[in-house]
Structure formats: structure tokens, C-alpha cells
Amino acid sequence: MLIGEVARRSGVSARMLRHYDTLGLARPTGRTVGGYREYSAEDIRRIFHVECLRSLGMSLSEIGRALEDPAFAPSTLVGDLIRRTEDRLKREQELLERLRSVDASAPFDWQDVLRIVQLLHGLNSPDAARRQQAVLAPAEDVPVPTELLAGAVLAESDPNVAGALRWALARAGADGLASLASGARSENVDIRRRAILAIADLPDAETTQVLTDALEDPDTTVRKHAALALGKRGLTSAIPTLVRMVVEGSNDVEAAEVLGTLSADPDRADRIMSALVDALAAPGAEPAARMRLTQALAEMPANVAREVLRGLAHDDDQSVARLASALAAVLAERSDG
């Protein structure tokens, strides 16, 4: 079969077939009387082998070595191609995100583009101090794109840099909520924790539902941050989680303070007191947990906590009884004052 016919049937151009011939990848084994290249069936199979390997991303030199090496292991080749492809996709994804960040900043001219690129380099620096500086001191007159900030928040592990990013994102408003809400549903628990911390700093009305959903998160830390944020906003849905935090000793002092603030409303106070008293009386309650719950009662309004503390002053656990007696006296003095 002559080169023109091979090109037509195989889809490989005559120019490329001549190139394969020059490189020794797929040479025709025959010649016509007139000296034209003539391909046998085996030659054509070789061409298809070359094309198949090219479709996997192999270079022509790699294909040549693979076809001539009797010890060639396809599994090794495929594994290497997978890794190289993954690296390439990662680089292309990073480039795509960089381009989207530049586009989101609505650059007016090339100078704006260069400033945004400089900011991106700062945020992607391996040095935490440089990343923090990029957030706190961005290029002059170049606002940091909200989506870029949200993505950086979800990826940042350094607590100081993360705090700076959350501060900058809160100043930008609720525009980054969509990205953060997606992070709050991530399978990665670290991303969920970062997302909830950032969402807690955003405007109330936009974030309440996301924080409420987070109360059902399987991770204790996520639930804790969500409950504290909701409690500070006066939402009673946080009360059960806040009480559990006191029982478990997880940010128990802060949780008790938030419960005390919520109890300023009489209806909430009754609900909170009932939850605390039930936890105190729960079968198998640990002594340390009962001490924390007793201490939390001191954050409640004196008129509703005093009688409960007086009753606990006669508790079988002497440590609880002494603490309750002391706290009841403090509340009495506070009321008299």
C-alpha cells in the first residue's frame, strides 16, 4: 500500500508518515519499482501502535524506546503517564483559578493585572509571613477578589494567616459565602472547620442557615464554632450544643457566657435552666462535668439561678455542694448590691 493510501485510511498525514520513517518509528518495508514507499500490513499495524501511544501523551522518543525494548512493561508506562497527567491537570487548574481571580478583579489595564498576579504570588507563597502580608497590605488600589479570599481561607492552615484572611473576607461582606458554604459541606473536616470559622464572621442574615446546618456536623469542632456563632446572635437552636459543650469541657467557659447572654430573655432563661438542671441530674454524669454545669449556673440571671444553687449546696458531691454554696452567696450579694 502506497503512502497516500495509508494516509487516507489511517488518518495519519503523509508528512507525519515520512517523519515516522525518518525517526525509524514506522518504516515501510518495501519499495515499488519506481522507488515509492510501500507499506505492508505489519507496517500499518506498527503505525497504529505509534498512534495509540501518542494518544496517551507519550513523546515520539518515548514511543521509540517502548517499541524497541523487549522488557517494556506497559503497567509501568501507564502509571507514569497517570502521574504526569495528574501533575499537568493540577498546573492547569491552578492557572485556571489564577485567571479567574484576575478576571474577578475587573482589571482596568495591564498594570492592574500585574498587581493581581503579584498578590496571587504572595498568597501562594510557602512563607506564612509573606502570605499574611499579602492579605494585610495588598497592592495599592487593587481590591482582593472575594472568591480568591474565600478559596485562600479554606486552604490556609497557619492560624495567623487564617485570621488575617477571615478579617479581610468579613470586610468584603457576604460575597464569598457561596464558596464558604461549599467548603462547609466538604468531606475534608479541616476545610469544614475553616469554612465555619469564616462564615461566623460574615453578616448574620446571610449565614444563619449554613451555621444552623453545621449544628448537625459529625465533627465536634465544627458544631462548637457554629453554636457559639448562633448563640451570640440570639438563636435558641444553639442551646443544646452549648450545654453539651459545658458538659464535655469544650470551650465550656465561652459556651456558659453565651448561655448567660441568651438567658437575658425570660423565655430563653427557663429553657436554658431546664437544660442545665437536666444535665446535672443525668445518670452517670461525671463529677467534673457537674462542676462545670454548676459554674455555668452563675452566668444565669440571679433570680432564676439562686434557688437551684441553694439546692445544690446540699448535693451528695461535696465539691459540687461547696461550689454551689459559694456561688449562691455571690449571687445573693450581687442582688443585694
Phi, psi and omega in degrees: 000129182284164187299323180297317179294319178299315180299318181294318184279329184268339184084002178264127185297154178300324179298316180292323178298320177294324178295317177300320180298314181299320181280349182082014181283316183212088182263138175291137183273353182228167176223144176282173177302328181275000177091009179280150177297136178228122185262134175272173178300321179294323178297319181292322176299321178298320178299317180293326175299315179299314181296322178298315180292324176298323181294341178273358178096010179282146174283164180295325178294321178294321179297317180300315179295319182296319183286335182263349183271116180292340180265013183301127181250108181303323182297321178296316179299313182298318178299319179293320179295323178298312180298317180294321179293319178299318178297318181295317179297322178297316179296320181291324177294319177297319178296318180298316179295323179295317179295319179296323179295318178297317181295322181294336180280355180050060183297138181276323180212183183295332178296320176297318179300315181298323179293320179294319177298321177298319178297317180298319178298321179295316181291334180264007181294144175289348181269120184297321181297321180290322178296317180296319179297323180297328180281315186280336181226066181293167180304144184303133176064015178245103179293143178283122180304134184299318180297325177294317178298316181298316178297321179293323178300315184291337183261345189279127180258338180286124185297325181290316178294319180299320178297319178295320179295317179296322178298313180296321181292321179297323179292333181281350180094202187265013184296332182271007185299322183301315179294318180293321179297322175296320177297327180293345178255007183295152174286340180277117185295327179295321178294319179298319179297315180296321181297314183293321177300318180289319180297325181299337181269354183273166181308140189304306190300330185278342192243351188304316183294319179297317179294321178296318177298325182292345176295341179262006181296142179292344182268131182298318183295319178298312180300319182298311181297320180295317182295317179298317180295315181292319179298320179294339178267004176083021183264125185287346179299340181277347189302310181302319180292320179297320178295319178298324178298321177295316180299316185277348181077025181258105186051042187294324181295314179295320179297318180296321179296319179294319177299322178296320178295318178296327185286358176298335175272126185304318180296319178292322182301317179297318181294318182292316180299318179298318180295318180293316180295319178298320179294322178296324183268000183297135178302135177078011179298132181291145179305317180296321179294320179293327176294317179295321179294321177296317178298322180296331179299331180294342178277347182280162176304138186304322185293338179258338184267334188299314183294322178296318180294323178296323177293321179290342178297345177251019182295150179297330177278111186297328179295316177296317182298315181294317180297315181298319179298317180294318181292323178298321178295320179297316180295325178296316179296321180296319180292319180296321180295000000 
